[in-house]
Amino acid sequence: MTEPGQITTYLERLRQGDNEALDKLIPLVYAELRALAQSQLNFERTDHTLSATGLVHEVYVRLTKQQKIRAEDRLQFLGIAGTTMRRVLVDWARGKRRAKRGGGVPNLPLDELDGLVGEEDAAEVLALDEALDRLAAANPRGAKVVEQRFFAGLSVEETAALLGVSERTIKRDWFVARAWLRKEVGDALGAELD
């Protein structure tokens, strides 16, 4: 059972560079991280090689490599974890791409690779990542809203509190950003499939 203030205490220690605090914090938010990971993987193929537990563990490993984690509260920490999950999935997609194009592995007949390498999924993840980078350049708050809502799994209310704007603004940004990303990713995938 989490005592009030425990998460805040460990986040303060993390901001001060105490890496051991992460080991104490993760069990307190593990259920939320796992749910977040599962929601991310729901957008991937059902035969994805990375499980929700594996994704959380990969996020943990990456967070342990950071000098300081600058999260003021639970929501900010979940936002950082969500962004890290995005990076893990993008790295996975890039790895799939490399594997599909050789990656130093001996050549196999294509029919033996069928089902092992999700090229379409890798293309979707990479197209989304590239589009999100372009969105961040054109509409930084819109990109933040997407990261917090989609990758960190925060609600409209939580995202509004985190970004310090109204819920109405978050809803508007979310609507516009999703439409923009849908078009950009669709265009990128259409060009790539041609």
ChimeraX commands (.cxc) that place a marker at each C-alpha (Angstrom):
marker #1 position 0.00,0.00,0.00 radius 0.5
marker #1 position 1.39,3.37,-1.03 radius 0.5
marker #1 position 1.58,5.94,1.73 radius 0.5
marker #1 position 0.67,9.51,0.79 radius 0.5
marker #1 position 3.76,11.39,-0.31 radius 0.5
marker #1 position 5.90,8.31,-1.03 radius 0.5
marker #1 position 5.87,8.88,-4.78 radius 0.5
marker #1 position 6.65,12.57,-4.30 radius 0.5
marker #1 position 9.54,11.72,-1.98 radius 0.5
marker #1 position 11.10,9.31,-4.48 radius 0.5
marker #1 position 10.60,11.78,-7.34 radius 0.5
marker #1 position 12.42,14.45,-5.31 radius 0.5
marker #1 position 15.29,12.02,-4.71 radius 0.5
marker #1 position 15.39,11.23,-8.45 radius 0.5
marker #1 position 15.60,14.93,-9.30 radius 0.5
marker #1 position 18.59,15.13,-6.97 radius 0.5
marker #1 position 20.29,12.29,-8.85 radius 0.5
marker #1 position 19.60,9.44,-6.40 radius 0.5
marker #1 position 19.33,6.48,-8.80 radius 0.5
marker #1 position 18.26,4.10,-6.03 radius 0.5
marker #1 position 15.02,6.07,-5.70 radius 0.5
marker #1 position 13.92,4.69,-9.08 radius 0.5
marker #1 position 14.07,1.17,-7.64 radius 0.5
marker #1 position 11.70,2.27,-4.87 radius 0.5
marker #1 position 9.41,4.25,-7.19 radius 0.5
marker #1 position 8.81,1.66,-9.92 radius 0.5
marker #1 position 6.92,-0.81,-7.71 radius 0.5
marker #1 position 4.61,2.03,-6.61 radius 0.5
marker #1 position 3.63,2.90,-10.18 radius 0.5
marker #1 position 4.21,-0.49,-11.82 radius 0.5
marker #1 position 0.51,-1.25,-12.37 radius 0.5
marker #1 position 0.05,2.10,-14.13 radius 0.5
marker #1 position 3.18,1.56,-16.24 radius 0.5
marker #1 position 2.04,-1.92,-17.23 radius 0.5
marker #1 position -1.43,-0.64,-18.17 radius 0.5
marker #1 position 0.21,2.12,-20.20 radius 0.5
marker #1 position 2.46,-0.41,-21.94 radius 0.5
marker #1 position -0.51,-2.66,-22.69 radius 0.5
marker #1 position -2.42,0.25,-24.20 radius 0.5
marker #1 position 0.60,1.02,-26.42 radius 0.5
marker #1 position 0.90,-2.59,-27.53 radius 0.5
marker #1 position -2.81,-2.72,-28.36 radius 0.5
marker #1 position -1.88,-0.65,-31.43 radius 0.5
marker #1 position 0.76,-3.18,-32.47 radius 0.5
marker #1 position 0.35,-6.56,-34.14 radius 0.5
marker #1 position -0.99,-9.31,-31.92 radius 0.5
marker #1 position 2.16,-11.35,-32.49 radius 0.5
marker #1 position 4.44,-8.49,-31.40 radius 0.5
marker #1 position 7.60,-9.87,-29.85 radius 0.5
marker #1 position 7.55,-7.35,-26.99 radius 0.5
marker #1 position 5.10,-7.95,-24.13 radius 0.5
marker #1 position 3.71,-5.26,-21.83 radius 0.5
marker #1 position 5.97,-6.53,-19.06 radius 0.5
marker #1 position 8.95,-6.50,-21.41 radius 0.5
marker #1 position 8.15,-2.95,-22.50 radius 0.5
marker #1 position 7.96,-1.76,-18.87 radius 0.5
marker #1 position 11.26,-3.47,-18.11 radius 0.5
marker #1 position 12.91,-1.86,-21.15 radius 0.5
marker #1 position 11.61,1.54,-19.99 radius 0.5
marker #1 position 13.05,0.87,-16.53 radius 0.5
marker #1 position 16.45,0.00,-18.02 radius 0.5
marker #1 position 16.48,3.19,-20.07 radius 0.5
marker #1 position 15.42,5.32,-17.12 radius 0.5
marker #1 position 18.21,3.88,-14.97 radius 0.5
marker #1 position 20.70,5.19,-17.53 radius 0.5
marker #1 position 19.54,8.80,-17.09 radius 0.5
marker #1 position 21.53,11.04,-14.76 radius 0.5
marker #1 position 18.45,12.76,-13.33 radius 0.5
marker #1 position 14.74,12.33,-13.94 radius 0.5
marker #1 position 13.05,15.69,-13.63 radius 0.5
marker #1 position 9.46,14.84,-12.76 radius 0.5
marker #1 position 7.64,16.96,-10.22 radius 0.5
marker #1 position 4.73,14.56,-9.74 radius 0.5
marker #1 position 3.25,11.21,-10.75 radius 0.5
marker #1 position 1.73,12.63,-13.96 radius 0.5
marker #1 position 5.04,14.03,-15.15 radius 0.5
marker #1 position 6.77,10.75,-14.37 radius 0.5
marker #1 position 4.14,8.83,-16.36 radius 0.5
marker #1 position 4.65,11.33,-19.18 radius 0.5
marker #1 position 8.38,10.64,-19.18 radius 0.5
marker #1 position 7.71,6.90,-19.09 radius 0.5
marker #1 position 5.25,7.23,-21.99 radius 0.5
marker #1 position 7.77,9.13,-24.08 radius 0.5
marker #1 position 10.37,6.48,-23.26 radius 0.5
marker #1 position 7.92,3.78,-24.38 radius 0.5
marker #1 position 7.53,5.63,-27.67 radius 0.5
marker #1 position 11.32,5.58,-28.12 radius 0.5
marker #1 position 11.47,1.86,-27.31 radius 0.5
marker #1 position 8.80,1.08,-29.90 radius 0.5
marker #1 position 10.49,3.28,-32.51 radius 0.5
marker #1 position 13.82,1.57,-31.85 radius 0.5
marker #1 position 12.05,-1.79,-32.17 radius 0.5
marker #1 position 10.59,-0.67,-35.52 radius 0.5
marker #1 position 14.00,0.47,-36.76 radius 0.5
marker #1 position 15.44,-2.87,-35.70 radius 0.5
marker #1 position 12.74,-4.67,-37.66 radius 0.5
marker #1 position 13.58,-2.55,-40.67 radius 0.5
marker #1 position 17.27,-3.41,-40.36 radius 0.5
marker #1 position 16.43,-7.09,-39.95 radius 0.5
marker #1 position 14.23,-6.97,-43.03 radius 0.5
marker #1 position 17.09,-5.45,-45.01 radius 0.5
marker #1 position 19.71,-7.92,-43.84 radius 0.5
marker #1 position 21.06,-6.66,-40.53 radius 0.5
marker #1 position 24.08,-8.93,-40.74 radius 0.5
marker #1 position 21.94,-12.08,-40.60 radius 0.5
marker #1 position 22.44,-14.79,-43.23 radius 0.5
marker #1 position 19.91,-14.61,-46.06 radius 0.5
marker #1 position 16.84,-16.80,-45.76 radius 0.5
marker #1 position 14.17,-17.49,-48.33 radius 0.5
marker #1 position 11.38,-14.92,-48.05 radius 0.5
marker #1 position 8.76,-17.55,-47.28 radius 0.5
marker #1 position 10.72,-18.45,-44.12 radius 0.5
marker #1 position 10.63,-14.82,-42.98 radius 0.5
marker #1 position 6.89,-14.47,-43.49 radius 0.5
marker #1 position 5.26,-13.61,-40.17 radius 0.5
marker #1 position 8.55,-13.03,-38.38 radius 0.5
marker #1 position 9.16,-9.48,-39.50 radius 0.5
marker #1 position 6.30,-7.00,-39.36 radius 0.5
marker #1 position 7.48,-4.56,-42.05 radius 0.5
marker #1 position 4.09,-2.88,-42.25 radius 0.5
marker #1 position 4.01,-2.34,-38.49 radius 0.5
marker #1 position 7.56,-1.03,-38.48 radius 0.5
marker #1 position 6.67,1.39,-41.29 radius 0.5
marker #1 position 3.64,2.63,-39.33 radius 0.5
marker #1 position 5.64,3.23,-36.14 radius 0.5
marker #1 position 8.40,5.04,-38.00 radius 0.5
marker #1 position 5.94,7.11,-40.05 radius 0.5
marker #1 position 4.15,8.13,-36.83 radius 0.5
marker #1 position 7.45,9.03,-35.15 radius 0.5
marker #1 position 8.59,11.16,-38.10 radius 0.5
marker #1 position 5.18,12.84,-38.36 radius 0.5
marker #1 position 5.19,13.56,-34.63 radius 0.5
marker #1 position 8.61,15.20,-34.97 radius 0.5
marker #1 position 7.24,17.40,-37.78 radius 0.5
marker #1 position 4.19,18.21,-35.67 radius 0.5
marker #1 position 6.45,19.23,-32.77 radius 0.5
marker #1 position 8.21,21.70,-35.07 radius 0.5
marker #1 position 4.93,23.18,-36.36 radius 0.5
marker #1 position 2.74,22.83,-33.25 radius 0.5
marker #1 position 4.76,22.05,-30.10 radius 0.5
marker #1 position 1.78,21.99,-27.74 radius 0.5
marker #1 position -0.18,19.75,-30.10 radius 0.5
marker #1 position 2.73,17.30,-30.14 radius 0.5
marker #1 position 2.91,17.40,-26.33 radius 0.5
marker #1 position -0.82,16.66,-26.15 radius 0.5
marker #1 position -0.38,13.63,-28.43 radius 0.5
marker #1 position 2.56,12.37,-26.37 radius 0.5
marker #1 position 0.67,12.71,-23.10 radius 0.5
marker #1 position -2.69,11.39,-24.33 radius 0.5
marker #1 position -1.47,8.63,-26.65 radius 0.5
marker #1 position 1.91,7.56,-25.33 radius 0.5
marker #1 position 1.52,8.36,-21.63 radius 0.5
marker #1 position -2.17,7.44,-21.50 radius 0.5
marker #1 position -3.18,10.58,-19.62 radius 0.5
marker #1 position -6.78,11.78,-19.62 radius 0.5
marker #1 position -7.85,15.15,-21.00 radius 0.5
marker #1 position -8.04,16.46,-17.43 radius 0.5
marker #1 position -4.58,15.15,-16.51 radius 0.5
marker #1 position -3.04,16.52,-19.72 radius 0.5
marker #1 position -4.62,19.93,-19.11 radius 0.5
marker #1 position -3.24,20.01,-15.57 radius 0.5
marker #1 position 0.20,18.89,-16.72 radius 0.5
marker #1 position 0.43,21.46,-19.54 radius 0.5
marker #1 position -1.29,24.24,-17.59 radius 0.5
marker #1 position -4.07,24.91,-20.09 radius 0.5
marker #1 position -7.83,24.38,-20.13 radius 0.5
marker #1 position -9.47,21.06,-20.90 radius 0.5
marker #1 position -11.17,22.71,-23.88 radius 0.5
marker #1 position -7.76,23.69,-25.28 radius 0.5
marker #1 position -6.51,20.11,-24.85 radius 0.5
marker #1 position -9.59,18.73,-26.64 radius 0.5
marker #1 position -9.08,21.16,-29.52 radius 0.5
marker #1 position -5.33,20.43,-29.75 radius 0.5
marker #1 position -6.01,16.68,-29.57 radius 0.5
marker #1 position -8.57,16.87,-32.39 radius 0.5
marker #1 position -6.34,18.97,-34.67 radius 0.5
marker #1 position -3.17,16.98,-33.95 radius 0.5
marker #1 position -4.85,13.61,-34.59 radius 0.5
marker #1 position -6.28,14.83,-37.91 radius 0.5
marker #1 position -2.90,16.23,-38.94 radius 0.5
marker #1 position -1.06,13.05,-37.94 radius 0.5
marker #1 position -3.61,10.82,-39.68 radius 0.5
marker #1 position -3.02,12.71,-42.94 radius 0.5
marker #1 position 0.77,12.80,-42.57 radius 0.5
marker #1 position 1.09,9.12,-41.66 radius 0.5
marker #1 position -1.36,8.14,-44.42 radius 0.5
marker #1 position 0.62,10.14,-46.97 radius 0.5
marker #1 position 3.92,8.64,-45.79 radius 0.5
marker #1 position 2.63,5.09,-45.85 radius 0.5
marker #1 position 0.98,5.59,-49.22 radius 0.5
marker #1 position 4.26,6.82,-50.69 radius 0.5
marker #1 position 6.19,4.02,-49.03 radius 0.5
marker #1 position 3.82,1.32,-50.27 radius 0.5
marker #1 position 3.97,2.60,-53.89 radius 0.5
marker link #1:1,2 radius 0.2
marker link #1:2,3 radius 0.2
marker link #1:3,4 radius 0.2
marker link #1:4,5 radius 0.2
marker link #1:5,6 radius 0.2
marker link #1:6,7 radius 0.2
marker link #1:7,8 radius 0.2
marker link #1:8,9 radius 0.2
marker link #1:9,10 radius 0.2
marker link #1:10,11 radius 0.2
marker link #1:11,12 radius 0.2
marker link #1:12,13 radius 0.2
marker link #1:13,14 radius 0.2
marker link #1:14,15 radius 0.2
marker link #1:15,16 radius 0.2
marker link #1:16,17 radius 0.2
marker link #1:17,18 radius 0.2
marker link #1:18,19 radius 0.2
marker link #1:19,20 radius 0.2
marker link #1:20,21 radius 0.2
marker link #1:21,22 radius 0.2
marker link #1:22,23 radius 0.2
marker link #1:23,24 radius 0.2
marker link #1:24,25 radius 0.2
marker link #1:25,26 radius 0.2
marker link #1:26,27 radius 0.2
marker link #1:27,28 radius 0.2
marker link #1:28,29 radius 0.2
marker link #1:29,30 radius 0.2
marker link #1:30,31 radius 0.2
marker link #1:31,32 radius 0.2
marker link #1:32,33 radius 0.2
marker link #1:33,34 radius 0.2
marker link #1:34,35 radius 0.2
marker link #1:35,36 radius 0.2
marker link #1:36,37 radius 0.2
marker link #1:37,38 radius 0.2
marker link #1:38,39 radius 0.2
marker link #1:39,40 radius 0.2
marker link #1:40,41 radius 0.2
marker link #1:41,42 radius 0.2
marker link #1:42,43 radius 0.2
marker link #1:43,44 radius 0.2
marker link #1:44,45 radius 0.2
marker link #1:45,46 radius 0.2
marker link #1:46,47 radius 0.2
marker link #1:47,48 radius 0.2
marker link #1:48,49 radius 0.2
marker link #1:49,50 radius 0.2
marker link #1:50,51 radius 0.2
marker link #1:51,52 radius 0.2
marker link #1:52,53 radius 0.2
marker link #1:53,54 radius 0.2
marker link #1:54,55 radius 0.2
marker link #1:55,56 radius 0.2
marker link #1:56,57 radius 0.2
marker link #1:57,58 radius 0.2
marker link #1:58,59 radius 0.2
marker link #1:59,60 radius 0.2
marker link #1:60,61 radius 0.2
marker link #1:61,62 radius 0.2
marker link #1:62,63 radius 0.2
marker link #1:63,64 radius 0.2
marker link #1:64,65 radius 0.2
marker link #1:65,66 radius 0.2
marker link #1:66,67 radius 0.2
marker link #1:67,68 radius 0.2
marker link #1:68,69 radius 0.2
marker link #1:69,70 radius 0.2
marker link #1:70,71 radius 0.2
marker link #1:71,72 radius 0.2
marker link #1:72,73 radius 0.2
marker link #1:73,74 radius 0.2
marker link #1:74,75 radius 0.2
marker link #1:75,76 radius 0.2
marker link #1:76,77 radius 0.2
marker link #1:77,78 radius 0.2
marker link #1:78,79 radius 0.2
marker link #1:79,80 radius 0.2
marker link #1:80,81 radius 0.2
marker link #1:81,82 radius 0.2
marker link #1:82,83 radius 0.2
marker link #1:83,84 radius 0.2
marker link #1:84,85 radius 0.2
marker link #1:85,86 radius 0.2
marker link #1:86,87 radius 0.2
marker link #1:87,88 radius 0.2
marker link #1:88,89 radius 0.2
marker link #1:89,90 radius 0.2
marker link #1:90,91 radius 0.2
marker link #1:91,92 radius 0.2
marker link #1:92,93 radius 0.2
marker link #1:93,94 radius 0.2
marker link #1:94,95 radius 0.2
marker link #1:95,96 radius 0.2
marker link #1:96,97 radius 0.2
marker link #1:97,98 radius 0.2
marker link #1:98,99 radius 0.2
marker link #1:99,100 radius 0.2
marker link #1:100,101 radius 0.2
marker link #1:101,102 radius 0.2
marker link #1:102,103 radius 0.2
marker link #1:103,104 radius 0.2
marker link #1:104,105 radius 0.2
marker link #1:105,106 radius 0.2
marker link #1:106,107 radius 0.2
marker link #1:107,108 radius 0.2
marker link #1:108,109 radius 0.2
marker link #1:109,110 radius 0.2
marker link #1:110,111 radius 0.2
marker link #1:111,112 radius 0.2
marker link #1:112,113 radius 0.2
marker link #1:113,114 radius 0.2
marker link #1:114,115 radius 0.2
marker link #1:115,116 radius 0.2
marker link #1:116,117 radius 0.2
marker link #1:117,118 radius 0.2
marker link #1:118,119 radius 0.2
marker link #1:119,120 radius 0.2
marker link #1:120,121 radius 0.2
marker link #1:121,122 radius 0.2
marker link #1:122,123 radius 0.2
marker link #1:123,124 radius 0.2
marker link #1:124,125 radius 0.2
marker link #1:125,126 radius 0.2
marker link #1:126,127 radius 0.2
marker link #1:127,128 radius 0.2
marker link #1:128,129 radius 0.2
marker link #1:129,130 radius 0.2
marker link #1:130,131 radius 0.2
marker link #1:131,132 radius 0.2
marker link #1:132,133 radius 0.2
marker link #1:133,134 radius 0.2
marker link #1:134,135 radius 0.2
marker link #1:135,136 radius 0.2
marker link #1:136,137 radius 0.2
marker link #1:137,138 radius 0.2
marker link #1:138,139 radius 0.2
marker link #1:139,140 radius 0.2
marker link #1:140,141 radius 0.2
marker link #1:141,142 radius 0.2
marker link #1:142,143 radius 0.2
marker link #1:143,144 radius 0.2
marker link #1:144,145 radius 0.2
marker link #1:145,146 radius 0.2
marker link #1:146,147 radius 0.2
marker link #1:147,148 radius 0.2
marker link #1:148,149 radius 0.2
marker link #1:149,150 radius 0.2
marker link #1:150,151 radius 0.2
marker link #1:151,152 radius 0.2
marker link #1:152,153 radius 0.2
marker link #1:153,154 radius 0.2
marker link #1:154,155 radius 0.2
marker link #1:155,156 radius 0.2
marker link #1:156,157 radius 0.2
marker link #1:157,158 radius 0.2
marker link #1:158,159 radius 0.2
marker link #1:159,160 radius 0.2
marker link #1:160,161 radius 0.2
marker link #1:161,162 radius 0.2
marker link #1:162,163 radius 0.2
marker link #1:163,164 radius 0.2
marker link #1:164,165 radius 0.2
marker link #1:165,166 radius 0.2
marker link #1:166,167 radius 0.2
marker link #1:167,168 radius 0.2
marker link #1:168,169 radius 0.2
marker link #1:169,170 radius 0.2
marker link #1:170,171 radius 0.2
marker link #1:171,172 radius 0.2
marker link #1:172,173 radius 0.2
marker link #1:173,174 radius 0.2
marker link #1:174,175 radius 0.2
marker link #1:175,176 radius 0.2
marker link #1:176,177 radius 0.2
marker link #1:177,178 radius 0.2
marker link #1:178,179 radius 0.2
marker link #1:179,180 radius 0.2
marker link #1:180,181 radius 0.2
marker link #1:181,182 radius 0.2
marker link #1:182,183 radius 0.2
marker link #1:183,184 radius 0.2
marker link #1:184,185 radius 0.2
marker link #1:185,186 radius 0.2
marker link #1:186,187 radius 0.2
marker link #1:187,188 radius 0.2
marker link #1:188,189 radius 0.2
marker link #1:189,190 radius 0.2
marker link #1:190,191 radius 0.2
marker link #1:191,192 radius 0.2
marker link #1:192,193 radius 0.2
marker link #1:193,194 radius 0.2
view
